[in-house]
């Protein structure tokens, strides 16, 4: 069983991510959208190193980061060429600050 994927890079570095990898029951699976911000940690301590490899990991979502990402991707925050004025950027900043 290999955890490596042949072509791990799915997105253009200059665009918002459209796909990501997730491991479902130990197998890589391609998902659509942007991966939620968060981290994994092992909830229990195991003295046996071999058993520690298979300890269940828990995902903790970084809720504020996901809210900021959602706010930045909304239409009011996207620059529209020359029409991206100071007030549009200020409106975006204020709406994110109020999260």
DRENKOLTOR-750666 format. One record per atom (N, C-alpha, C): atom name; x, y, z; residue in one letter; residue number from 0. Coordinates in Angstrom, 1 decimal, m for minus. Last residue first. Example, Ala and Ser with C-alpha at 12.3 -4.5 7.8 and 13.67 -1.06 7.14 Angstrom:
<atoms>
a, px, py, pz, r, k
N, 12.8, m2.2, 7.1, S, 1
CA, 13.7, m1.1, 7.1, S, 1
C, 12.9, 0.0, 7.9, S, 1
N, 13.2, m5.7, 7.8, A, 0
CA, 12.3, m4.5, 7.8, A, 0
C, 13.2, m3.3, 7.8, A, 0
</atoms>
This chain:
<atoms>
a, px, py, pz, r, k
N, m16.0, 39.5, 11.4, X, 98
CA, m16.3, 38.1, 11.5, X, 98
C, m16.2, 37.8, 13.0, X, 98
N, m15.3, 42.1, 11.0, X, 97
CA, m16.5, 41.9, 11.8, X, 97
C, m16.8, 40.4, 11.9, X, 97
N, m13.2, 42.0, 9.1, X, 96
CA, m12.9, 42.3, 10.5, X, 96
C, m14.1, 42.0, 11.5, X, 96
N, m14.7, 41.6, 6.8, X, 95
CA, m13.9, 40.5, 7.3, X, 95
C, m13.5, 40.8, 8.8, X, 95
N, m15.8, 44.1, 6.5, X, 94
CA, m16.7, 42.9, 6.6, X, 94
C, m15.9, 41.8, 7.1, X, 94
N, m13.5, 45.8, 6.3, X, 93
CA, m14.5, 45.9, 7.4, X, 93
C, m15.3, 44.7, 7.6, X, 93
N, m12.4, 44.8, 3.9, X, 92
CA, m11.6, 44.8, 5.2, X, 92
C, m12.6, 44.8, 6.4, X, 92
N, m14.4, 45.5, 2.1, X, 91
CA, m14.0, 44.1, 2.2, X, 91
C, m13.3, 43.9, 3.6, X, 91
N, m14.4, 48.3, 2.3, X, 90
CA, m15.6, 47.5, 2.6, X, 90
C, m15.3, 46.1, 2.9, X, 90
N, m11.8, 48.8, 1.3, X, 89
CA, m12.1, 49.1, 2.7, X, 89
C, m13.4, 48.4, 3.1, X, 89
N, m12.1, 48.0, m1.4, X, 88
CA, m11.2, 47.3, m0.5, X, 88
C, m11.4, 47.6, 1.0, X, 88
N, m14.0, 49.9, m2.1, X, 87
CA, m14.3, 48.5, m2.2, X, 87
C, m13.4, 47.7, m1.3, X, 87
N, m12.5, 52.3, m1.7, X, 86
CA, m13.7, 52.0, m0.9, X, 86
C, m14.2, 50.6, m1.0, X, 86
N, m10.5, 52.2, m3.6, X, 85
CA, m10.1, 52.1, m2.2, X, 85
C, m11.3, 51.8, m1.3, X, 85
N, m11.7, 50.1, m6.3, X, 84
CA, m11.3, 51.4, m5.7, X, 84
C, m11.0, 51.1, m4.2, X, 84
N, m11.5, 48.6, m9.1, X, 83
CA, m11.2, 48.2, m7.7, X, 83
C, m10.7, 49.4, m6.9, X, 83
N, m11.8, 49.4, m11.7, X, 82
CA, m12.9, 49.7, m10.8, X, 82
C, m12.6, 49.3, m9.4, X, 82
N, m9.8, 48.2, m13.1, X, 81
CA, m9.6, 49.6, m12.7, X, 81
C, m10.6, 50.0, m11.7, X, 81
N, m10.7, 45.0, m12.0, X, 80
CA, m9.8, 45.8, m12.9, X, 80
C, m9.6, 47.2, m12.3, X, 80
N, m12.1, 44.4, m9.6, X, 79
CA, m12.7, 44.4, m10.9, X, 79
C, m11.9, 45.3, m11.8, X, 79
N, m11.3, 42.3, m6.8, X, 78
CA, m11.0, 43.5, m7.6, X, 78
C, m11.6, 43.3, m9.0, X, 78
N, m13.6, 41.0, m4.6, X, 77
CA, m12.7, 40.7, m5.8, X, 77
C, m12.5, 42.0, m6.5, X, 77
N, m15.3, 41.5, m2.5, X, 76
CA, m13.9, 41.6, m2.3, X, 76
C, m13.0, 41.4, m3.5, X, 76
N, m17.9, 41.0, m3.4, X, 75
CA, m17.5, 42.4, m3.0, X, 75
C, m16.1, 42.6, m2.7, X, 75
N, m17.9, 38.2, m3.9, X, 74
CA, m17.9, 39.2, m5.0, X, 74
C, m17.5, 40.6, m4.6, X, 74
N, m15.8, 36.3, m1.7, X, 73
CA, m17.1, 36.8, m2.1, X, 73
C, m16.9, 37.9, m3.2, X, 73
N, m13.3, 35.5, m0.9, X, 72
CA, m13.8, 35.0, m2.2, X, 72
C, m15.1, 35.5, m2.6, X, 72
N, m13.1, 36.6, 1.6, X, 71
CA, m12.2, 37.1, 0.5, X, 71
C, m12.7, 36.6, m0.9, X, 71
N, m14.9, 35.1, 3.0, X, 70
CA, m15.1, 36.5, 2.9, X, 70
C, m14.3, 37.1, 1.7, X, 70
N, m13.6, 32.6, 3.0, X, 69
CA, m15.0, 32.7, 2.4, X, 69
C, m15.2, 34.2, 2.1, X, 69
N, m11.3, 33.2, 4.4, X, 68
CA, m11.2, 32.7, 3.0, X, 68
C, m12.5, 32.9, 2.3, X, 68
N, m12.5, 33.8, 6.9, X, 67
CA, m11.7, 34.8, 6.1, X, 67
C, m11.6, 34.5, 4.7, X, 67
N, m13.5, 31.3, 7.5, X, 66
CA, m14.4, 32.5, 7.4, X, 66
C, m13.8, 33.6, 6.6, X, 66
N, m11.2, 29.8, 7.8, X, 65
CA, m12.2, 29.5, 6.7, X, 65
C, m13.2, 30.6, 6.5, X, 65
N, m10.1, 31.1, 9.9, X, 64
CA, m9.4, 31.1, 8.7, X, 64
C, m10.3, 30.8, 7.5, X, 64
N, m11.9, 30.5, 12.0, X, 63
CA, m11.7, 31.9, 11.6, X, 63
C, m11.0, 32.0, 10.2, X, 63
N, m11.7, 27.6, 12.2, X, 62
CA, m12.9, 28.3, 11.7, X, 62
C, m12.7, 29.7, 11.2, X, 62
N, m9.8, 25.2, 11.5, X, 61
CA, m9.5, 26.6, 11.9, X, 61
C, m10.6, 27.5, 11.4, X, 61
N, m10.8, 22.0, 12.8, X, 60
CA, m10.9, 23.1, 11.8, X, 60
C, m10.5, 24.4, 12.4, X, 60
N, m9.0, 19.2, 13.4, X, 59
CA, m9.5, 20.4, 14.1, X, 59
C, m9.6, 21.5, 13.1, X, 59
N, m9.3, 15.7, 13.2, X, 58
CA, m9.2, 17.0, 12.4, X, 58
C, m9.8, 18.1, 13.2, X, 58
N, m7.4, 13.2, 14.7, X, 57
CA, m8.6, 14.0, 14.8, X, 57
C, m8.3, 15.3, 14.0, X, 57
N, m6.3, 9.9, 14.1, X, 56
CA, m6.1, 11.3, 14.1, X, 56
C, m7.4, 12.1, 14.1, X, 56
N, m5.8, 6.8, 15.7, X, 55
CA, m6.7, 7.7, 15.0, X, 55
C, m6.3, 9.1, 15.2, X, 55
N, m2.8, 5.1, 15.4, X, 54
CA, m3.7, 5.8, 16.3, X, 54
C, m4.5, 6.8, 15.5, X, 54
N, m0.8, 3.8, 13.9, X, 53
CA, m2.2, 3.6, 13.6, X, 53
C, m3.2, 4.2, 14.5, X, 53
N, 1.6, 4.5, 15.1, X, 52
CA, 1.4, 4.8, 13.7, X, 52
C, m0.1, 4.7, 13.3, X, 52
N, 1.4, 3.4, 17.6, X, 51
CA, 1.2, 4.9, 17.5, X, 51
C, 1.0, 5.3, 16.0, X, 51
N, 2.2, 0.8, 17.3, X, 50
CA, 0.8, 1.1, 17.4, X, 50
C, 0.5, 2.5, 17.3, X, 50
N, 5.0, 1.2, 17.1, X, 49
CA, 4.2, 0.6, 16.0, X, 49
C, 2.7, 0.9, 16.1, X, 49
N, 5.6, 2.2, 19.6, X, 48
CA, 5.8, 3.1, 18.5, X, 48
C, 5.0, 2.5, 17.3, X, 48
N, 3.8, 2.1, 22.6, X, 47
CA, 4.3, 1.3, 21.5, X, 47
C, 4.4, 2.1, 20.2, X, 47
N, 2.5, 4.1, 24.0, X, 46
CA, 3.9, 3.8, 24.3, X, 46
C, 4.5, 2.9, 23.2, X, 46
N, 0.4, 6.6, 22.8, X, 45
CA, 0.7, 5.2, 22.8, X, 45
C, 2.2, 5.0, 23.1, X, 45
N, m2.0, 9.0, 23.5, X, 44
CA, m0.6, 8.7, 23.6, X, 44
C, m0.5, 7.2, 23.6, X, 44
N, m4.7, 10.3, 21.4, X, 43
CA, m4.2, 9.4, 22.5, X, 43
C, m2.7, 9.2, 22.4, X, 43
N, m5.1, 12.0, 19.2, X, 42
CA, m5.8, 12.2, 20.5, X, 42
C, m5.2, 11.4, 21.7, X, 42
N, m3.1, 13.5, 17.0, X, 41
CA, m3.4, 12.2, 17.6, X, 41
C, m3.9, 12.4, 19.0, X, 41
N, m4.3, 16.0, 14.7, X, 40
CA, m3.5, 15.6, 15.9, X, 40
C, m4.0, 14.2, 16.4, X, 40
N, m4.4, 18.2, 11.9, X, 39
CA, m4.7, 16.9, 12.5, X, 39
C, m3.8, 16.7, 13.8, X, 39
N, m5.9, 21.3, 11.1, X, 38
CA, m4.8, 20.5, 11.4, X, 38
C, m5.3, 19.2, 12.0, X, 38
N, m7.2, 23.7, 8.7, X, 37
CA, m7.2, 22.9, 9.9, X, 37
C, m5.9, 22.1, 10.1, X, 37
N, m9.3, 24.8, 6.1, X, 36
CA, m8.1, 25.1, 6.9, X, 36
C, m8.2, 24.3, 8.2, X, 36
N, m10.5, 22.7, 3.6, X, 35
CA, m10.7, 23.5, 4.8, X, 35
C, m9.4, 23.6, 5.5, X, 35
N, m9.5, 23.0, 0.2, X, 34
CA, m9.4, 22.2, 1.4, X, 34
C, m9.7, 23.1, 2.6, X, 34
N, m11.9, 23.9, m2.2, X, 33
CA, m10.7, 24.3, m1.5, X, 33
C, m10.7, 23.5, m0.2, X, 33
N, m13.1, 21.7, m4.8, X, 32
CA, m13.2, 22.8, m3.9, X, 32
C, m11.8, 23.1, m3.3, X, 32
N, m13.1, 18.1, m4.9, X, 31
CA, m13.3, 19.4, m5.6, X, 31
C, m13.5, 20.5, m4.5, X, 31
N, m10.6, 15.6, m4.3, X, 30
CA, m11.9, 16.3, m3.9, X, 30
C, m11.9, 17.6, m4.7, X, 30
N, m9.2, 12.4, m4.6, X, 29
CA, m9.3, 13.8, m5.1, X, 29
C, m10.6, 14.4, m4.8, X, 29
N, m7.7, 10.4, m2.2, X, 28
CA, m8.9, 10.7, m3.0, X, 28
C, m8.9, 12.2, m3.4, X, 28
N, m5.6, 7.8, m1.0, X, 27
CA, m5.8, 9.2, m1.5, X, 27
C, m7.0, 9.3, m2.4, X, 27
N, m6.5, 5.8, 1.7, X, 26
CA, m6.3, 5.9, 0.3, X, 26
C, m6.5, 7.3, m0.2, X, 26
N, m7.2, 5.6, 4.4, X, 25
CA, m5.8, 5.3, 4.0, X, 25
C, m5.5, 5.5, 2.6, X, 25
N, m9.8, 6.5, 4.5, X, 24
CA, m9.5, 5.1, 4.9, X, 24
C, m8.1, 4.7, 4.4, X, 24
N, m8.9, 9.0, 2.5, X, 23
CA, m10.1, 8.3, 3.0, X, 23
C, m9.8, 6.9, 3.2, X, 23
N, m7.2, 11.8, 2.4, X, 22
CA, m7.0, 10.4, 2.6, X, 22
C, m8.2, 9.8, 3.3, X, 22
N, m7.4, 14.2, m0.2, X, 21
CA, m7.7, 13.8, 1.1, X, 21
C, m7.5, 12.3, 1.2, X, 21
N, m6.3, 16.9, m2.3, X, 20
CA, m6.2, 15.5, m1.9, X, 20
C, m6.7, 15.3, m0.5, X, 20
N, m8.2, 19.3, m4.2, X, 19
CA, m7.3, 18.9, m3.2, X, 19
C, m7.3, 17.4, m2.9, X, 19
N, m9.1, 22.0, m6.4, X, 18
CA, m9.1, 20.6, m6.1, X, 18
C, m8.1, 20.4, m4.9, X, 18
N, m8.8, 24.7, m6.7, X, 17
CA, m10.1, 24.1, m7.1, X, 17
C, m10.2, 22.7, m6.8, X, 17
N, m7.3, 27.6, m5.2, X, 16
CA, m7.4, 26.1, m5.4, X, 16
C, m8.8, 25.7, m5.7, X, 16
N, m7.0, 30.6, m7.1, X, 15
CA, m7.5, 29.9, m5.9, X, 15
C, m7.7, 28.4, m6.2, X, 15
N, m3.8, 30.9, m8.8, X, 14
CA, m5.3, 30.9, m8.8, X, 14
C, m5.7, 30.3, m7.5, X, 14
N, m1.1, 30.5, m9.0, X, 13
CA, m1.6, 31.8, m9.1, X, 13
C, m3.1, 32.0, m9.1, X, 13
N, m0.5, 27.8, m9.0, X, 12
CA, m0.1, 28.6, m7.8, X, 12
C, m0.6, 30.0, m7.9, X, 12
N, m3.0, 25.6, m10.0, X, 11
CA, m2.1, 26.6, m10.4, X, 11
C, m1.8, 27.5, m9.2, X, 11
N, m3.3, 22.2, m8.6, X, 10
CA, m3.7, 23.6, m8.8, X, 10
C, m2.6, 24.5, m9.3, X, 10
N, m2.2, 19.7, m8.0, X, 9
CA, m3.5, 19.8, m8.7, X, 9
C, m3.9, 21.2, m9.2, X, 9
N, 0.4, 17.7, m7.5, X, 8
CA, 0.1, 19.1, m7.6, X, 8
C, m1.2, 19.2, m8.5, X, 8
N, 0.9, 14.9, m7.5, X, 7
CA, 0.3, 15.5, m6.3, X, 7
C, m0.2, 16.9, m6.5, X, 7
N, 0.8, 12.3, m9.4, X, 6
CA, 0.8, 13.8, m9.7, X, 6
C, 0.2, 14.5, m8.6, X, 6
N, 0.8, 9.9, m7.8, X, 5
CA, 1.7, 10.1, m9.0, X, 5
C, 1.9, 11.6, m9.3, X, 5
N, 0.9, 9.8, m4.3, X, 4
CA, 0.1, 9.9, m5.5, X, 4
C, 1.1, 10.3, m6.6, X, 4
N, 1.6, 7.6, m1.6, X, 3
CA, 2.0, 8.6, m2.5, X, 3
C, 1.1, 8.6, m3.7, X, 3
N, 1.0, 5.5, m0.1, X, 2
CA, 0.3, 6.7, 0.2, X, 2
C, 0.6, 7.8, m0.8, X, 2
N, 0.7, 2.1, m1.0, X, 1
CA, 1.4, 3.3, m1.0, X, 1
C, 0.5, 4.5, m0.8, X, 1
N, 0.9, m1.2, 0.0, X, 0
CA, 0.0, 0.0, 0.0, X, 0
C, 0.9, 1.2, 0.0, X, 0
</atoms>
